[in-house]
Amino acid sequence: MKLTELIAGLEDRGQRAEDRRPERELEIKGLAYDSRDVEPGYVFVARRGASKYVDEAIKNGAIFLVLEEAMPISVPNIIVEDARKSLSILAQGFYGNPSKQLKVIGITGTFGKTTSTWLIKSIYESAGIRTGLIGTIEYKIGGKSIPAHHTTPESLELQSIFSDLLQGGTSAVVMEVSSHGIALERVYGIDFDIAGFTMLDRDHLDFHKTIEEYKDTKLKFFTDLKSDGIAVLNRDDRYFNEFKSKIKAKVITYGTSEGCDVMGKVCSVSENGIELIITYEGKECKIRSPLIGSYHINNLLLASACALSDGIEFASVCKGIGSLNLVPGRFERIGRVIIDYAHTPGALKSALTSAREMAKGRVICIFGCGGDRDQGKRSEMGKIASQLADYVILTTDNPRSEDPKLIIEDIIKGISPSNYDIVLDRRDAIRKGVERSSPEDIVLLVGKGHENYQIYGEIKVPWDDRAVAKEIMKELGIES
């Protein structure tokens, strides 16, 4: 691609400022925002304060630079207002704006994104539509599954994935859209056809600082949606009215209350799954999902609403939902142990409520909180756990640079009854929980879900809650 063609989009979208182009036209071989990825013939996009990386990028072969501030360098460059937006614009142009040729469905919200996207993929593929998936657990591109590094990848990776999907014959993609992905312009300029919202609760306040800022970030995803797009909103969420009033796209509502466009009536929730009657445009259908826990009702309704509003038939919705047996680490049952990714107050409450519905005996909850993250939620989660579980074991969960003992002290501030123990070693905590349980009990092990590591400092140590739970139950002679 020629440089002139590539950077034309920057001026069209108000990003270009000072311009020092080369005297001759350049052929661009690729883009990079990490200097280690630069190869000869690349354009390097650098944010303010990245001078040391600029030097490395030039050394590695960058022939043009996109900068947020002028620098004393000889390599041709352009100054832009926002490097992140510019990277997204350049990536779209470099890969030929692939999102305009795909049906793109984005799901955001505090929790439920992963399960909802997996359900949507299953529904669309049941309708004969080859569909990609981008999210917290993995990226599914054609027949390949790639471990996820971010819930929402950087804009350059996203455009590359979209391009690969198109070339592989995929016509739709469903993706999780995180608040980081919105705030850091990773999804800027993507041509979303459908935007779905799970619900909003406290999360990521280490990054957003206030719940209002967090909410406004989520809202931006919907206000940026094109006018002929579809916004699928949870009518039962407390921010529904505010969101609906500010969206220019068509709004489809879902929930269990009267008046929803897609309304669900719960028939049963058991250890065998969930049955719902879903009503849409005067028609109704009973769906059966193997997913366990009322935890998943909202996700089932959101996925159904996205598909039905897009013209997918009820038959495909029922088939797609019925064929998804589990989502890794999302209320995943292993004998009497349930593994879940819940790491926010709202998610923990939902998981514990679902566990209580299933337990014939007690609910034993094992959890911790991540280090170097929102400290304010720790006491809230302690309060919720102590109120909704019969017995709580506080343990280590990705402490990063913090002392695990101090993290647990923050959690204890919210605990009122003395129905807890502290077991810092996570394996020992799981063993204690299982040993203290009976066949009638549910041991709810939350926080890590699908993750296969623990983070201590900057080191990732191999760890898998599911594997450890199975090992311990086998050692104790308990069926898993």
N, C-alpha and C positions, 0 to 999 in steps of 0.2 A: 504494500500500500504506500502511496506517495504521501509525504509529510503534509503538503498543502491540503490534500483531501482529508487527512486525519484530523487536523486541527481546525478545520472549517466549522465543525460542530461547536467548538468552544465559543467562537464569536457569536454564532446563532443563538446560544443560550446564555449570553451575558457573562461569560467567564474570562474572556481574553482582555488583557490590559496591555502592558508594555511588551513589545515583540522584537526579538533579535534573531531573525531567520538567517539561514545560510544563503550564500549567493547562488548556489545550485540546488536543484530539487533533490531531496533525499528519499531513498527507498527504505521504508520502515519494516524491520523484521519482527518486531514484537514490542510489548510493553512490560514495565515492571515498576513496582513501588517499593520493593526490597532490593537493595543494591546487590545482594548476593545472587539474585536471579537475573541480573543484567548480562546480556550477551552482545557481541558486536552487531551494530545496526539497530539497537533498541532505543526506545524513548523511556526516560526515567522520570517518574513523577515523585516529587519530594515536598513534604510539608515544611512549614516554617521551623527553623532551628535544626535542620537536618544536614548541615554543611559537611560533616564528616562522612556521611553516607553518599553525598554528591561526589566527593572525591573518589570514593570507591567505585561508584557507578561509572564514572568517566574512565577510570582505570580498566574496568571490565568491558568497556566498549560502547557505552552510551553515546549516541551521536546527536541527541537532542534532549533538552531538559524542560520539564514543566515545573515551575517554582512558585512559591507564594511570596518570595522576597528576592530582590536583586542580589547577585553574588558576583564577586570578582573572578569570573571564569571565562575562558575563551570559547567553550563549546556553545553553539547556538542554543537559544532558550526562549521561553515565553513566560511572562509573569501572569498569574491568575489570582482571582480573589479566593477561591476555595479549591485546594488541591484534591480533596476527596470527591467533590462533585465533578471536577475535571477528569479525574481518573475514570469515573463511571461513564462520562460522556465519551471519552477516548476509547474505552473498552467496547462500548456499544458500537461505535463507528468501526473499530478494527475488526470486530466479528460480524459486522453486517446487520446490526440490530435484530438479533435472533428472537428476542421476546415478542416482537411484533408478528412473528410467524408461528408462535406457539400459543396455546391457551395456557395462561399463567394464573394459578390460584395461590394466593398468599394467606396464611393463617397466623394471626397474632393473638396475644393475650398472655396473662401471667402463667397459667398452666393449662394443660390440655392440648397444646399445639401438636405435640408429637403424635399422640393417639389419633387426633382428628385428621392429620395429614395421611397417616397410614390407612385410615378408613377411606378417605377420599380416593387415594390411589387404588385401593381394592375395588371400590365402586366403579370408577372410570374404566378400569381394565375389565371388569365384568361386563361393561357396556361395549367392549371391543376397542377401547381407546388406549393406545399405548402411552403410558404415563410415567414420567420421571419423578423422583422424590429427592428433596433437599431438606435436611433437618438435623436435629441434635445427635441422633444415633449414627446415621450414615447418609451418604448420597447414593441414590440408585440411578445409574445412567445406563440405559439399555439393559444388558445382562450383567453389568458390573455393579458391585457394591463397594464403595470407597468409605473408609472410616472418616467421620466428620471431625474437623478441627474447630469449627465454629458452627453454632446453630444456623446462622446466616453468614455464608462466606463473604469475603471482600468482593467488591464489584467486579474486579478483573476476573476472579475465579468464577463468579456467577455467569458472566457473559461467555466464558469459555465452556462452562457446563451446558448452557443453553445451546451453544453452537454444536457441541458434541451430540446433544439430544436430537437436534434437527437432522444432523448428518446420519444418525443411526435410525432414522425413521420414526422418532417419537413425536407425537403431536400435542401433548399436554404435559405440564409439570406442576406439581403441588409442592409448596415450600413453606417452612416455618419462617416467620419474619419476627426477629427479636427486636427489643427496644434498642439494643446496641446497633443492630443492622439499620434501623431507621435513623437514629441520631447521628451515626457515623457515615451516612449517605451511601451505605452499601447497596441499597435498593433504589437509589435515586434514578429516575428515568426508566425504570422497568415498566413495561406495558402490562400491568395487571388487569385481568379480565374480571376476576372475582376476589374480593377481600373478605375474609371471615374473622370474626372476633369471638374468642372463648369467654373470657371474663377478666376483670381487673382486680388485683389484690396487691398488697405490699410486696415489692421485689426490687432488687438492683438499686437500692437507695444509696449504696456506696458510689454509684455512678451518676444517678439522676438527682440525688440530694433530697428531693421532696416528692411526695406522692403526686402532687399536682404536675410537677415537671415530667414525671413518669407517665402520667395519664395523657398529658398534652403530646408527648412523643408518640404514644399509641394512636392518638386521635389524628395526628399528622398523616399517618399511613392512609387513613380513610378520606381525609379532606383532599389529598393529592390524587385520589382515584379518579379516573376519567369519567365523564358524565354518562357515557353509555356502558360503564362497568356495573357490577352488582356488589353491593355491600351487604353481607349477611351478619346480622347483629343479634345478640342474646337479649331478648326483651326482659329477662329477669335480672339483668345486671344493673347495678345502681347508676351507672353512667349512660344507660341506654338513651335517655331523652336528650342529653347533651350531644352525644355522638350523632344521633339521627338528625338533629336540627342543623348540623353543620356540614352534612354530606350532600354533595351535588349528584352523586350516582344514585341509581335505583336501590332502595333499601328493602331487603327481605328479612323478616323477623322469625326467630325460632324460640321455642321454650315449651314449658308445660302448662302455661296459663292460657285462658281463653283470649282470643284475639290475635294470636300469633299466626303468621302466614304458614309456617310449618309447625304444627302443634303435636306434641307427643303425650300420649297417655300411657303411664307405666302399668303394665299388666303383672309383671313379676320380676323380682331380682333374687337370684339364688346362686348357689355354688355352681350351678350349671350354666349360668349366663343371665342375660337380660332379654325380656320381651316387651316390646313397645307397640302401640298402635299409632301410626303417624298419619296425620291428615294434611293434605295440601290441595288447594283449588277444588274442593268438593270431593276429592277422592281420598281413600284411606287404604292402608296396608299394614299388616302385622309383620314386624321385623323381629328376628331372633338373632342375638349376638352371643357368641361364646365368651366374650369378655366378661369378667366378673366384677361385681361391685357397682353400686349406684353412682360411684365416682365417675363412671363412663357414660351416664345418661346424656349429659350435656354434649359430650364429644359425638355421640351417635346422632343427636339431633342436628348439630352443626354440620357434620359431614353430609347428612341427608339433605339438609337445606341447601347447601352449596350445589349438590348434584341435581336436585329437583328443579331449582331455580334456573339451572343451565340446560334444562330439557332432557335430562337423563330419566329414563322410565323407572317406575316403581320396581319393576322386576329386577332391574340391574342393581338398584339400591339394596334390595333385600338379599340378592345373591352376593354382592360385594361385602356387605356387613356380615353375613353369615359365614363367609369363607375366611375371615380374619380371626385366627384363633388366639393370638396374643401379640402384644407389642413388648419387646424386650425391656424388662425393668419397669414396666408400667402396671402396677398392681398384678404382678406376675406371681402365681402361686406355686410353691414347691412344698408339697405336703402341708404341714401346719404353719409354714412360714410364708409370708407374703412380702415380696420385694417391691419397693416403689421408690421413685425418683423424688418424691416430695421434699422440697427444701425451702418452702415458704410457709407462713402461717396458714394461709388458706388451703394450700395443697395438703398440708399435714392434717388439718381439720377434716377435709374430704376423705382422705385415706383412712383416718381413724373412725369416721362415721361409717364408712363402708365395711371396715373390719368388724365393727360392733354388730352390724346387721348380719354378718356371716357367722360370727362366733357363737357357739353353743355354751361356751364357758367364758373365760377371761380374755381380755386383750392385753398383750404385753408389747410395749413399744420400745424399740431400740433406735436411738438417733443421736446425732450431734449437729454442729453447725460449722460451716466453712470458715476458715481464717481469712483475714484481709477482705472481708465482705461486710455487708450491712450488719452492724452490731445491734441495732435497735430491734431487729426481728427475733433475736435469740430469746429474750425473756418472754415474748409473745408465744413463741413455739413451746417454751417450757410450760407456760400456763395451759396451753391447749392440750399438750400431752398429758399433763398431770390430771386434768379434768376429764378427759375422754378415755384414757387408758387405766387399767387396773394397776399396772405396774410398769414403771419406766426405767430403762437402763440408758444412762448418758455415756456416750463414747466419742471416739475421734472420727472426724469426717473432713478430710482435706484441710488440715490446720495451716498449711502454707507457712508463713513466717511467724505466726502466733503460737504461743504456748497453749496446748490443748487444755490444760488445767484452767487457764484464765477464760477460755471460751466457755467451758462448762460452768464456771462461776457466773458468767453472764446469763446462761440459760436458767440456772437455779433461782435467779432473782424473780422469775415469774412463777415458780412452783410454790403452791400453798400447802397441799398435803405432803406428808413425808413418804410418798409411795415410790421412791426412786432410789437407785444405786448408781454409783459411778464406777465404770470399768473402762479405763482408757484404751486398753488394747482391744481393737474391734473384733478380732477373732474370739478372744475371751468373753467379750460382751455377747456375741452371738451364741456361744456355747452356754453361757449362763441363762440366757433367755430361753433357749430350747430345753435345757435341763429343768428349768422351773415350770415349763409348760406341761399341760396334759393334752390328750388327744382331742379334747373339747375346745381347747384354747386356740387363738390366733396369735402368732408372733409377727408383729409388723416391723419390718426392718427397712428403714427409710433413709433417703438422702443421696444414695449413690446410684440406685437403679441399674442401668446398663453399663455404667462406668467400669473400666477394668484397671483402675489405678487408684492410689492414694497419693496426695501431694504433700510432701514435707519440705519446707523451704522452697527451693526451685527444682526439687527432685521428684520425679514420678516413680512410685514403687508399684509393681504389679499387684493388683488386688481385684477380686471379683466377689461381691456379696453372694451371688447365686451359687458359685462354685464352692465357696466356704460353707454356706448353709447346707449344701448337699453332703459335703465331706463330714461335717459335724453330726448330721443326722445319721449318716451311715455308721460312724464310729459309735453312736449311742444306740444303734439298732432300731432307729425310728424310720418308718416308711416315708419316702419323699416323692 
